[in-house]
Amino acid sequence: MQEDFTSEPVVLGRDIGDLEKYGSQGTAYFGKVVMSAGEKPVLGRKVLVDISKPHLILICGKRGGGKSYSLAVLMEEMARLDPMIKNRVAAVTIDTVGIFWGLKLPAGQADLAELGAWDLKAEKTEVKVLVPQAQLAFYKEKGLPIDGAFTLKCSELEESEWMALFKLTWRDPEGVLLSRAVQKVRERIGTYYGIDDVITAVKTDNESDPTSRQALSSRLTMVKSWGLIEKEGTKISELATPGMITVIDVSSYRQTLGAEGVKDVVVALIGKKLFEQRMLYRKEEEIKLIKENKRSSKMPLVWMMIDEAHMFMPKDESNIALPILLEWVRVGRQPGLGLILATQRPEKLHPDTISQCDIFISHRMTSQPDIAAVAALRPSYMHSDLDKLYSEMPRQKGYALVIDDNTEKIWMIKTRPRFSWDSSVTASAFLV
């Protein structure tokens, strides 16, 4: 593990050339280096993460180890970038647990002492939180800080995405019927239609049997009640707003009957649209660099953050979001697409994700299959055994092992405390 003998900050993800040119500009203050372990670990210099360029950052750790906390810290930092850099960056976070609304509130009284020890203070973070249309009234009634509803534009769903929504295949009678109905609606109406139009096409389809028509129309009626798919969907430009962090809460679809494929479709559509648009705007940036010697475009660089990433990028099963996210992994850096993935089950994650990540942040892990999965990414400059490093890690929450491919160094760090309210803490029966 790399020793720490200077007061200069560690900058993860930045090579020597950029470090000399930009210093610590465009970085996120993530934590501090652990100088010595023990009951009261000694902390050293600051640890910064480069967020001015796209990276593939993988955050691992067992449940309750600090993965979501680390994501929140990075979001807090993106919201506090220097305005000149901030306006060139946008972030979209897929919230699978429904916890990141807490960013909109300052940290509580119990956190003030630790923040003070780090010379920090409690502050709310400027993020835009979007929730499913069907849950909007509940959030407002309970006084939860949100900004509006997230919806998908009905006409943007391809046949494959409709089938993924219901976990259907091309071999299923309902899958064939659904594909045909969507095609007919598109031919008849164009690109402005809603679920009611698809339901009508299903009910009037003469090539299918009555049982399939009834079953599929019932499913579509159920989808309509979710308030997720509308004629007018949320525009991608509203998600990738310069200087803005957008949180999309998909937690209510975890256990909703018949909604098993919703999260996958949401991630697939967002990922696909952002990829397509950034590929186009990257060309605009190059032309301006040639003509004006300055990089600029109407669409900022985009970071996508995904909690429970193994659900969308599984190792051994199909998923509508997987091929799109793998495109982000393999070629996303050139057009300006960064990924930050968090998972408690790296053993379940697609191996390309692990092998391609250039910044690896791991909180404590005890499962041998998960440790073995991340051991596969062990670079040539890493001579220590992962089991040994995990055993040396302090047991308190927030400590992590960091492997940085850009500087080819390994660090033990402590994540800094959050400015904002941590709504991811474990539920308790105690009143206070």
Backbone hydrogen bonds in HBPLUS format (Angstrom, degrees):
<---DONOR---> <-ACCEPTOR-->    atom                        ^
c    i                          cat <-CA-CA->   ^        H-A-AA   ^      H-
h    n   atom  resd res      DA  || num        DHA   H-A  angle D-A-AA Bond
n    s   type  num  typ     dist DA aas  dist angle  dist       angle   num
A0002-GLN N   A0410-ILE O   2.90 MM 408  5.49 155.5  1.96 144.0 152.1     1
A0010-VAL N   A0046-LYS O   2.83 MM  36  6.17 164.1  1.86 163.8 161.2     2
A0048-LEU N   A0010-VAL O   2.65 MM  38  5.89 173.2  1.66 169.2 171.7     3
A0012-LEU N   A0048-LEU O   2.69 MM  36  6.00 166.1  1.71 161.7 156.6     4
A0050-ASP N   A0012-LEU O   2.88 MM  38  6.00 167.7  1.90 165.0 166.9     5
A0019-LEU N   A0015-ASP O   2.92 MM   4  6.06 153.0  1.99 152.8 161.7     6
A0020-GLU N   A0016-ILE O   2.90 MM   4  6.09 154.3  1.97 151.3 156.3     7
A0021-LYS N   A0017-GLY O   3.08 MM   4  6.28 145.5  2.20 140.1 150.1     8
A0022-TYR N   A0018-ASP O   2.70 MM   4  5.64 170.1  1.71 153.4 156.3     9
A0023-GLY N   A0019-LEU O   2.87 MM   4  4.69 137.1  2.06 118.4 128.6    10
A0025-GLN N   A0022-TYR O   3.15 MM   3  5.68 164.8  2.17 138.8 139.0    11
A0051-ILE N   A0026-GLY O   3.05 MM  25  5.92 171.1  2.06 155.1 157.4    12
A0028-ALA N   A0049-VAL O   2.75 MM  21  4.95 149.3  1.84 134.0 144.3    13
A0049-VAL N   A0028-ALA O   2.81 MM  21  4.95 147.2  1.91 133.3 144.3    14
A0030-PHE N   A0047-VAL O   2.86 MM  17  5.64 150.6  1.94 155.3 165.0    15
A0416-ARG N   A0030-PHE O   2.92 MM 386  5.89 166.0  1.93 131.3 133.4    16
A0031-GLY N   A0047-VAL O   3.28 MM  16  5.03 153.3  2.35 137.2 138.2    17
A0047-VAL N   A0031-GLY O   2.69 MM  16  5.03 152.4  1.76 139.6 134.3    18
A0032-LYS N   A0414-LYS O   2.94 MM 382  5.37 149.8  2.03 142.9 151.6    19
A0414-LYS N   A0032-LYS O   2.79 MM 382  5.37 150.4  1.87 153.6 163.7    20
A0033-VAL N   A0045-ARG O   2.93 MM  12  5.67 158.0  1.98 159.9 166.1    21
A0044-GLY N   A0033-VAL O   2.65 MM  11  5.03 163.4  1.67 153.3 158.4    22
A0034-VAL N   A0412-MET O   2.75 MM 378  5.48 172.3  1.75 149.2 146.8    23
A0035-MET N   A0042-VAL O   2.63 MM   7  5.28 154.0  1.69 154.5 161.8    24
A0042-VAL N   A0036-SER O   3.08 MM   6  5.25 142.5  2.22 136.1 147.2    25
A0339-LEU N   A0055-HIS O   2.97 MM 284  6.33 153.9  2.04 157.2 165.8    26
A0358-ASP N   A0056-LEU O   3.05 MM 302  5.78 142.6  2.19 142.6 153.1    27
A0359-ILE N   A0056-LEU O   3.41 MM 303  6.53 159.3  2.46 151.2 147.5    28
A0057-ILE N   A0339-LEU O   2.89 MM 282  6.24 166.7  1.90 160.3 161.6    29
A0341-LEU N   A0057-ILE O   2.85 MM 284  6.24 161.2  1.89 170.6 171.7    30
A0058-LEU N   A0359-ILE O   3.00 MM 301  6.47 157.2  2.05 162.2 169.2    31
A0361-ILE N   A0058-LEU O   2.83 MM 303  6.09 174.9  1.83 164.8 166.5    32
A0059-ILE N   A0341-LEU O   2.72 MM 282  6.03 168.4  1.73 166.5 169.7    33
A0343-THR N   A0059-ILE O   2.95 MM 284  6.46 151.9  2.03 163.2 172.1    34
A0060-CYS N   A0361-ILE O   2.81 MM 301  6.34 154.2  1.88 152.7 161.6    35
A0363-HIS N   A0060-CYS O   2.83 MM 303  6.00 169.1  1.84 144.8 141.0    36
A0062-LYS N   A0364-ARG O   2.90 MM 302  6.26 169.4  1.91 162.8 160.4    37
A0065-GLY N   A0062-LYS O   2.94 MM   3  5.45 143.6  2.07 147.1 144.9    38
A0070-SER N   A0066-GLY O   2.92 MM   4  6.06 151.8  2.00 144.0 150.5    39
A0071-LEU N   A0067-LYS O   3.04 MM   4  6.45 153.7  2.11 148.6 155.9    40
A0072-ALA N   A0068-SER O   2.97 MM   4  6.24 156.9  2.02 147.1 153.0    41
A0073-VAL N   A0069-TYR O   2.96 MM   4  6.30 152.4  2.04 148.6 156.2    42
A0074-LEU N   A0070-SER O   3.08 MM   4  6.38 159.6  2.12 150.5 155.0    43
A0075-MET N   A0071-LEU O   2.99 MM   4  6.32 150.1  2.08 146.9 155.7    44
A0076-GLU N   A0072-ALA O   2.85 MM   4  6.14 157.5  1.90 151.7 157.9    45
A0077-GLU N   A0073-VAL O   3.03 MM   4  6.30 154.5  2.10 147.1 153.7    46
A0078-MET N   A0074-LEU O   2.97 MM   4  6.22 153.6  2.04 145.3 152.3    47
A0079-ALA N   A0075-MET O   3.09 MM   4  6.30 151.1  2.18 147.9 154.8    48
A0080-ARG N   A0077-GLU O   2.97 MM   3  5.06 149.1  2.07 101.6 111.5    49
A0085-ILE N   A0082-ASP O   2.89 MM   3  5.54 128.2  2.17 122.8 135.0    50
A0086-LYS N   A0082-ASP O   2.75 MM   4  5.77 171.1  1.76 157.8 159.9    51
A0087-ASN N   A0083-PRO O   3.09 MM   4  5.95 159.3  2.13 144.2 146.0    52
A0088-ARG N   A0085-ILE O   2.88 MM   3  5.30 159.0  1.93 115.1 121.7    53
A0089-VAL N   A0086-LYS O   3.07 MM   3  5.30 164.6  2.10 114.2 116.4    54
A0301-LEU N   A0088-ARG O   2.89 MM 213  6.04 157.9  1.93 145.8 140.9    55
A0243-GLY N   A0089-VAL O   2.77 MM 154  5.52 150.9  1.85 146.3 155.0    56
A0090-ALA N   A0301-LEU O   2.82 MM 211  6.15 141.8  1.97 158.9 171.6    57
A0303-TRP N   A0090-ALA O   2.84 MM 213  6.25 156.3  1.90 149.2 157.0    58
A0091-ALA N   A0244-MET O   3.14 MM 153  6.55 161.3  2.18 153.0 154.0    59
A0246-THR N   A0091-ALA O   2.81 MM 155  6.14 169.8  1.83 155.7 156.2    60
A0092-VAL N   A0303-TRP O   2.83 MM 211  6.28 154.6  1.89 158.7 167.0    61
A0305-MET N   A0092-VAL O   2.86 MM 213  6.22 158.4  1.90 146.4 153.2    62
A0093-THR N   A0246-THR O   2.77 MM 153  6.15 165.2  1.79 160.8 165.2    63
A0248-ILE N   A0093-THR O   2.81 MM 155  6.06 174.1  1.82 175.5 174.9    64
A0094-ILE N   A0305-MET O   2.77 MM 211  6.16 165.3  1.79 171.0 172.2    65
A0095-ASP N   A0248-ILE O   2.94 MM 153  5.80 163.4  1.97 143.3 147.8    66
A0250-VAL N   A0095-ASP O   2.98 MM 155  5.97 161.3  2.01 146.0 152.1    67
A0102-GLY N   A0099-ILE O   3.43 MM   3  6.35 167.4  2.44 119.3 122.0    68
A0103-LEU N   A0100-PHE O   3.17 MM   3  5.69 165.3  2.19 111.9 116.1    69
A0104-LYS N   A0101-TRP O   3.04 MM   3  5.88 164.2  2.07 124.1 128.0    70
A0105-LEU N   A0102-GLY O   3.10 MM   3  5.56 167.6  2.12 117.3 119.9    71
A0125-THR N   A0103-LEU O   2.76 MM  22  5.37 156.6  1.81 157.7 162.1    72
A0421-TRP N   A0105-LEU O   2.89 MM 316  5.49 153.7  1.96 138.7 140.1    73
A0107-ALA N   A0419-PHE O   2.79 MM 312  5.55 146.7  1.90 147.7 136.4    74
A0111-ASP N   A0108-GLY O   3.03 MM   3  5.59 154.4  2.10 114.2 122.0    75
A0112-LEU N   A0109-GLN O   3.25 MM   3  5.46 161.2  2.29 108.6 114.1    76
A0115-LEU N   A0111-ASP O   3.09 MM   4  6.30 163.6  2.12 154.5 159.7    77
A0116-GLY N   A0112-LEU O   2.88 MM   4  6.03 154.9  1.94 146.2 153.2    78
A0117-ALA N   A0113-ALA O   3.01 MM   4  6.32 146.4  2.13 143.6 152.5    79
A0118-TRP N   A0115-LEU O   3.07 MM   3  5.23 138.3  2.25 100.0 111.8    80
A0120-LEU N   A0115-LEU O   2.76 MM   5  4.84 165.6  1.78 144.3 143.7    81
A0119-ASP N   A0116-GLY O   2.96 MM   3  4.78 161.2  2.00 104.6 108.9    82
A0123-GLU N   A0419-PHE O   3.06 MM 296  5.08 151.7  2.14 110.0 118.8    83
A0128-LYS N   A0245-ILE O   2.80 MM 117  6.14 169.3  1.81 165.6 169.2    84
A0247-VAL N   A0128-LYS O   2.70 MM 119  6.00 165.8  1.72 158.3 163.1    85
A0147-ASP N   A0129-VAL O   2.86 MM  18  5.34 167.3  1.87 153.1 153.4    86
A0130-LEU N   A0247-VAL O   2.78 MM 117  6.05 174.5  1.78 179.2 178.2    87
A0249-ASP N   A0130-LEU O   2.90 MM 119  6.15 174.4  1.90 175.1 174.5    88
A0131-VAL N   A0148-GLY O   3.02 MM  17  6.49 158.0  2.07 149.2 152.1    89
A0150-PHE N   A0131-VAL O   2.91 MM  19  5.63 148.3  2.01 135.1 140.5    90
A0135-GLN N   A0132-PRO O   2.91 MM   3  5.37 146.9  2.02 113.7 123.6    91
A0136-LEU N   A0133-GLN O   3.24 MM   3  5.22 158.0  2.29 103.0 109.6    92
A0134-ALA N   A0226-TRP O   3.26 MM  92  5.32 133.9  2.49 155.4 143.5    93
A0139-TYR N   A0135-GLN O   3.14 MM   4  6.44 166.3  2.16 162.5 165.4    94
A0140-LYS N   A0136-LEU O   3.08 MM   4  6.31 164.5  2.11 153.3 157.5    95
A0141-GLU N   A0137-ALA O   2.85 MM   4  5.96 157.7  1.90 149.0 155.7    96
A0142-LYS N   A0138-PHE O   3.02 MM   4  6.20 154.8  2.08 152.0 157.6    97
A0144-LEU N   A0139-TYR O   2.95 MM   5  5.17 150.5  2.04 159.3 156.7    98
A0143-GLY N   A0140-LYS O   3.14 MM   3  5.03 152.6  2.22  98.0 106.2    99
A0234-THR N   A0151-THR O   2.94 MM  83  5.33 165.6  1.97 125.2 129.1   100
A0152-LEU N   A0228-LEU O   2.66 MM  76  5.99 160.0  1.70 159.8 167.2   101
A0230-GLU N   A0152-LEU O   2.93 MM  78  6.19 158.4  1.97 167.0 174.2   102
A0156-GLU N   A0153-LYS O   2.95 MM   3  5.54 154.9  2.01 118.8 126.9   103
A0154-CYS N   A0230-GLU O   2.81 MM  76  5.45 163.8  1.83 153.6 155.5   104
A0157-LEU N   A0154-CYS O   3.25 MM   3  5.87 166.7  2.27 117.5 121.4   105
A0161-GLU N   A0158-GLU O   3.02 MM   3  5.23 124.5  2.34 101.0 115.4   106
A0162-TRP N   A0158-GLU O   3.01 MM   4  6.40 153.5  2.08 155.3 163.2   107
A0163-MET N   A0159-GLU O   3.04 MM   4  6.33 159.8  2.08 151.3 156.4   108
A0164-ALA N   A0160-SER O   2.97 MM   4  6.16 145.9  2.08 136.4 146.1   109
A0165-LEU N   A0161-GLU O   3.02 MM   4  6.18 141.8  2.17 139.5 149.0   110
A0166-PHE N   A0163-MET O   3.16 MM   3  5.34 130.2  2.42  98.5 110.2   111
A0167-LYS N   A0163-MET O   2.85 MM   4  5.82 103.9  2.44 135.4 155.2   112
A0168-LEU N   A0163-MET O   2.78 MM   5  4.83 167.3  1.80 142.2 143.7   113
A0167-LYS N   A0164-ALA O   3.22 MM   3  4.68 154.7  2.29  91.2  98.8   114
A0172-ASP N   A0169-THR O   3.18 MM   3  5.48 151.5  2.26 105.8 113.6   115
A0175-GLY N   A0172-ASP O   2.94 MM   3  4.97 119.9  2.31  97.6 113.7   116
A0176-VAL N   A0172-ASP O   2.99 MM   4  6.36 157.0  2.05 159.6 165.2   117
A0177-LEU N   A0173-PRO O   2.99 MM   4  6.20 161.7  2.02 147.7 152.9   118
A0178-LEU N   A0174-GLU O   2.85 MM   4  5.96 159.0  1.90 144.8 150.7   119
A0179-SER N   A0175-GLY O   3.02 MM   4  6.17 162.4  2.05 147.7 152.1   120
A0180-ARG N   A0176-VAL O   3.04 MM   4  6.24 162.2  2.07 148.1 153.1   121
A0181-ALA N   A0177-LEU O   2.90 MM   4  6.08 159.3  1.95 151.9 157.7   122
A0182-VAL N   A0178-LEU O   3.04 MM   4  6.22 162.9  2.07 152.1 155.7   123
A0183-GLN N   A0179-SER O   3.09 MM   4  6.28 160.5  2.13 147.9 153.3   124
A0184-LYS N   A0180-ARG O   2.99 MM   4  6.22 158.5  2.04 149.6 155.2   125
A0185-VAL N   A0181-ALA O   3.00 MM   4  6.22 160.8  2.04 150.3 155.2   126
A0186-ARG N   A0182-VAL O   3.00 MM   4  6.14 161.1  2.04 148.5 153.8   127
A0187-GLU N   A0183-GLN O   2.98 MM   4  6.20 154.5  2.05 147.3 154.1   128
A0188-ARG N   A0184-LYS O   2.92 MM   4  6.05 150.2  2.01 145.8 154.2   129
A0189-ILE N   A0185-VAL O   2.79 MM   4  5.72 165.8  1.81 155.8 159.2   130
A0190-GLY N   A0186-ARG O   3.00 MM   4  4.77 129.4  2.26 110.8 125.7   131
A0197-ASP N   A0194-GLY O   3.14 MM   3  5.54 130.9  2.39 105.4 116.7   132
A0198-VAL N   A0195-ILE O   3.00 MM   3  5.04 116.9  2.41  97.1 113.0   133
A0199-ILE N   A0195-ILE O   2.83 MM   4  6.14 160.3  1.87 159.4 165.3   134
A0200-THR N   A0196-ASP O   2.98 MM   4  6.17 158.8  2.03 145.0 150.2   135
A0201-ALA N   A0197-ASP O   3.08 MM   4  6.29 154.8  2.15 140.4 147.0   136
A0202-VAL N   A0198-VAL O   2.95 MM   4  6.23 147.0  2.06 147.0 156.2   137
A0203-LYS N   A0199-ILE O   2.93 MM   4  6.19 165.3  1.95 155.9 159.1   138
A0204-THR N   A0200-THR O   3.07 MM   4  6.18 140.7  2.23 144.3 153.8   139
A0205-ASP N   A0202-VAL O   3.28 MM   3  5.30 167.3  2.29 107.8 110.0   140
A0213-ARG N   A0209-ASP O   3.13 MM   4  6.45 162.4  2.17 154.7 160.2   141
A0214-GLN N   A0210-PRO O   2.92 MM   4  6.07 162.9  1.95 151.0 155.3   142
A0215-ALA N   A0211-THR O   2.95 MM   4  6.09 164.9  1.97 150.2 154.7   143
A0216-LEU N   A0212-SER O   2.94 MM   4  5.99 168.9  1.95 151.9 155.1   144
A0217-SER N   A0213-ARG O   2.97 MM   4  5.99 162.2  2.01 146.3 152.0   145
A0218-SER N   A0214-GLN O   3.05 MM   4  6.13 148.9  2.15 141.1 149.2   146
A0219-ARG N   A0215-ALA O   3.08 MM   4  6.37 151.3  2.16 142.3 150.1   147
A0220-LEU N   A0216-LEU O   2.92 MM   4  6.19 162.3  1.95 154.5 158.9   148
A0221-THR N   A0217-SER O   2.94 MM   4  6.08 149.8  2.03 140.4 148.5   149
A0222-MET N   A0218-SER O   3.05 MM   4  6.28 149.1  2.14 141.9 149.9   150
A0223-VAL N   A0219-ARG O   2.97 MM   4  6.35 153.3  2.04 148.0 155.4   151
A0224-LYS N   A0220-LEU O   2.96 MM   4  6.23 151.5  2.04 144.8 152.4   152
A0225-SER N   A0221-THR O   3.25 MM   4  6.57 143.2  2.39 139.0 147.5   153
A0225-SER N   A0222-MET O   3.08 MM   3  5.22 124.8  2.40  97.2 111.0   154
A0226-TRP N   A0223-VAL O   3.01 MM   3  5.32 146.8  2.12 106.3 116.3   155
A0227-GLY N   A0224-LYS O   3.20 MM   3  5.72 149.6  2.30 110.5 118.1   156
A0238-GLU N   A0235-LYS O   2.88 MM   3  5.25 141.3  2.04 105.8 117.3   157
A0239-LEU N   A0236-ILE O   2.90 MM   3  5.07 139.9  2.07 101.2 113.4   158
A0240-ALA N   A0236-ILE O   2.99 MM   4  6.33 156.4  2.05 157.5 163.8   159
A0244-MET N   A0241-THR O   3.01 MM   3  5.40 159.3  2.06 143.9 140.7   160
A0253-TYR N   A0250-VAL O   3.21 MM   3  5.86 162.5  2.24 117.0 122.3   161
A0254-ARG N   A0251-SER O   3.16 MM   3  5.61 165.6  2.19 118.6 119.7   162
A0259-ALA N   A0256-THR O   2.99 MM   3  5.35 162.5  2.03 134.5 134.1   163
A0262-VAL N   A0259-ALA O   3.15 MM   3  5.36 163.8  2.17 112.3 117.4   164
A0265-VAL N   A0261-GLY O   3.13 MM   4  6.36 159.2  2.17 152.5 158.0   165
A0266-VAL N   A0262-VAL O   2.92 MM   4  6.18 162.7  1.95 160.6 165.6   166
A0267-VAL N   A0263-LYS O   3.03 MM   4  6.24 169.8  2.05 153.5 155.4   167
A0268-ALA N   A0264-ASP O   2.86 MM   4  6.01 158.4  1.91 146.8 153.9   168
A0269-LEU N   A0265-VAL O   2.88 MM   4  6.00 168.8  1.89 154.6 156.7   169
A0270-ILE N   A0266-VAL O   3.03 MM   4  6.15 170.4  2.04 152.8 155.9   170
A0271-GLY N   A0267-VAL O   2.82 MM   4  5.79 163.3  1.85 147.8 153.7   171
A0272-LYS N   A0268-ALA O   2.90 MM   4  5.95 156.3  1.95 144.6 151.3   172
A0273-LYS N   A0269-LEU O   3.00 MM   4  6.12 170.9  2.00 153.0 155.3   173
A0274-LEU N   A0270-ILE O   2.97 MM   4  6.06 168.5  1.98 155.8 159.5   174
A0275-PHE N   A0271-GLY O   3.03 MM   4  6.02 155.8  2.09 140.1 147.2   175
A0276-GLU N   A0272-LYS O   2.98 MM   4  6.19 166.7  1.99 152.3 155.5   176
A0277-GLN N   A0273-LYS O   3.00 MM   4  6.16 166.0  2.02 151.2 155.0   177
A0278-ARG N   A0274-LEU O   2.92 MM   4  5.99 162.6  1.95 149.4 154.6   178
A0279-MET N   A0275-PHE O   3.03 MM   4  6.15 154.6  2.09 148.5 155.2   179
A0280-LEU N   A0276-GLU O   3.35 MM   4  6.63 148.1  2.46 140.0 147.2   180
A0281-TYR N   A0277-GLN O   2.95 MM   4  6.24 169.3  1.96 156.7 159.2   181
A0282-ARG N   A0278-ARG O   2.84 MM   4  5.80 141.4  1.99 144.9 153.5   182
A0283-LYS N   A0280-LEU O   3.15 MM   3  5.61 134.1  2.37 106.9 117.3   183
A0285-GLU N   A0281-TYR O   3.02 MM   4  6.36 152.2  2.10 147.7 154.5   184
A0286-GLU N   A0282-ARG O   3.11 MM   4  6.43 154.9  2.18 145.3 151.2   185
A0287-ILE N   A0283-LYS O   3.08 MM   4  6.37 160.1  2.12 152.0 156.6   186
A0288-LYS N   A0284-GLU O   3.06 MM   4  6.33 160.6  2.10 149.9 155.0   187
A0289-LEU N   A0285-GLU O   2.89 MM   4  6.11 146.3  2.00 145.1 155.2   188
A0290-ILE N   A0286-GLU O   2.97 MM   4  6.23 150.0  2.06 145.6 153.2   189
A0291-LYS N   A0287-ILE O   2.89 MM   4  6.13 162.8  1.92 152.1 156.8   190
A0292-GLU N   A0288-LYS O   2.64 MM   4  5.25 155.1  1.70 138.0 147.0   191
A0293-ASN N   A0289-LEU O   2.96 MM   4  4.29 128.5  2.24 108.8 116.3   192
A0302-VAL N   A0336-GLY O   3.04 MM  34  6.41 159.4  2.08 169.9 169.7   193
A0338-GLY N   A0302-VAL O   2.83 MM  36  6.22 161.2  1.87 152.1 158.2   194
A0304-MET N   A0338-GLY O   2.87 MM  34  6.29 156.7  1.93 152.2 156.8   195
A0340-ILE N   A0304-MET O   2.96 MM  36  6.29 158.0  2.01 153.6 154.5   196
A0306-ILE N   A0340-ILE O   2.96 MM  34  6.44 157.1  2.01 160.4 167.0   197
A0342-ALA N   A0306-ILE O   3.02 MM  36  6.29 162.3  2.05 164.4 161.1   198
A0311-MET N   A0308-GLU O   3.06 MM   3  6.00 165.7  2.08 126.5 130.5   199
A0309-ALA N   A0342-ALA O   2.87 MM  33  5.73 168.1  1.88 155.7 157.8   200
A0312-PHE N   A0309-ALA O   2.99 MM   3  5.48 142.8  2.13 112.8 122.3   201
A0313-MET N   A0309-ALA O   2.96 MM   4  6.11 142.4  2.10 153.1 164.9   202
A0350-HIS N   A0313-MET O   2.84 MM  37  5.63 146.0  1.96 160.7 157.3   203
A0315-LYS N   A0348-LYS O   2.91 MM  33  5.48 136.2  2.10 145.3 143.7   204
A0322-LEU N   A0319-ASN O   3.10 MM   3  5.32 139.3  2.27 104.7 115.8   205
A0325-LEU N   A0321-ALA O   3.01 MM   4  6.19 165.9  2.03 163.1 167.5   206
A0326-LEU N   A0322-LEU O   2.89 MM   4  6.07 152.8  1.97 156.7 165.2   207
A0327-GLU N   A0323-PRO O   3.19 MM   4  6.36 137.5  2.38 132.1 141.6   208
A0327-GLU N   A0324-ILE O   3.12 MM   3  5.16 127.9  2.41  94.9 108.3   209
A0328-TRP N   A0324-ILE O   3.22 MM   4  6.68 147.7  2.33 141.3 149.6   210
A0329-VAL N   A0325-LEU O   2.93 MM   4  6.29 153.5  2.00 145.3 152.8   211
A0330-ARG N   A0326-LEU O   2.89 MM   4  6.06 159.2  1.93 147.8 152.4   212
A0331-VAL N   A0327-GLU O   2.93 MM   4  5.78 168.3  1.94 149.8 153.7   213
A0332-GLY N   A0328-TRP O   2.97 MM   4  4.14 135.8  2.17 116.6 121.5   214
A0336-GLY N   A0332-GLY O   3.16 MM   4  6.22 126.2  2.47 141.3 155.7   215
A0337-LEU N   A0332-GLY O   2.78 MM   5  4.79 156.4  1.84 141.7 143.3   216
A0336-GLY N   A0333-ARG O   3.23 MM   3  5.04 137.6  2.42  93.0 105.0   217
A0348-LYS N   A0345-ARG O   2.91 MM   3  5.48 151.8  1.99 117.2 125.1   218
A0349-LEU N   A0346-PRO O   3.10 MM   3  4.97 156.7  2.15 100.5 107.8   219
A0353-THR N   A0350-HIS O   3.04 MM   3  5.68 140.4  2.20 118.2 127.7   220
A0355-SER N   A0351-PRO O   2.97 MM   4  6.21 168.6  1.98 158.6 161.7   221
A0356-GLN N   A0352-ASP O   3.00 MM   4  5.89 144.9  2.13 140.4 147.9   222
A0405-ASP N   A0358-ASP O   2.91 MM  47  5.01 162.7  1.94 151.9 155.9   223
A0360-PHE N   A0403-ILE O   2.92 MM  43  5.05 171.4  1.93 152.5 155.4   224
A0403-ILE N   A0360-PHE O   2.86 MM  43  5.05 156.4  1.91 144.2 152.1   225
A0362-SER N   A0401-LEU O   2.78 MM  39  5.08 168.4  1.80 153.5 157.7   226
A0401-LEU N   A0362-SER O   2.74 MM  39  5.08 161.5  1.78 145.0 146.1   227
A0371-ILE N   A0367-SER O   2.98 MM   4  6.27 158.0  2.03 153.9 160.9   228
A0372-ALA N   A0368-GLN O   2.82 MM   4  5.96 159.4  1.87 152.9 158.6   229
A0373-ALA N   A0369-PRO O   3.03 MM   4  6.19 144.0  2.16 135.8 145.0   230
A0374-VAL N   A0370-ASP O   3.20 MM   4  6.53 159.4  2.24 149.8 153.0   231
A0375-ALA N   A0371-ILE O   2.91 MM   4  6.04 136.2  2.10 141.3 154.6   232
A0376-ALA N   A0373-ALA O   3.34 MM   3  5.61 147.9  2.45  99.3 107.7   233
A0377-LEU N   A0374-VAL O   3.08 MM   3  5.59 155.4  2.14 110.7 117.3   234
A0378-ARG N   A0375-ALA O   3.02 MM   3  5.18 161.1  2.05 108.2 114.0   235
A0382-MET N   A0379-PRO O   3.10 MM   3  5.48 161.6  2.13 111.3 116.8   236
A0388-LYS N   A0385-ASP O   3.08 MM   3  5.29 119.8  2.46 101.2 115.5   237
A0389-LEU N   A0385-ASP O   3.08 MM   4  6.47 157.0  2.13 151.9 158.6   238
A0390-TYR N   A0386-LEU O   2.85 MM   4  6.11 162.6  1.88 160.1 164.2   239
A0391-SER N   A0387-ASP O   3.00 MM   4  6.17 149.7  2.10 141.8 150.1   240
A0392-GLU N   A0388-LYS O   3.09 MM   4  6.35 135.3  2.29 141.3 152.7   241
A0392-GLU N   A0389-LEU O   3.19 MM   3  5.14 130.8  2.45  93.8 106.6   242
A0393-MET N   A0390-TYR O   3.19 MM   3  5.13 145.9  2.32  96.1 106.0   243
A0415-THR N   A0398-GLY O   2.94 MM  17  5.27 175.2  1.95 143.3 145.0   244
A0400-ALA N   A0413-ILE O   2.95 MM  13  5.38 157.2  2.00 146.0 148.6   245
A0413-ILE N   A0400-ALA O   2.84 MM  13  5.38 170.8  1.85 162.8 165.9   246
A0402-VAL N   A0411-TRP O   2.76 MM   9  5.07 169.4  1.77 158.4 159.5   247
A0411-TRP N   A0402-VAL O   2.84 MM   9  5.07 161.8  1.87 148.0 154.2   248
A0404-ASP N   A0409-LYS O   3.00 MM   5  5.54 177.6  2.00 173.9 174.3   249
A0408-GLU N   A0404-ASP O   2.79 MM   4  5.52 121.7  2.13 137.7 155.2   250
A0409-LYS N   A0404-ASP O   3.26 MM   5  5.54 144.6  2.39 142.3 149.0   251
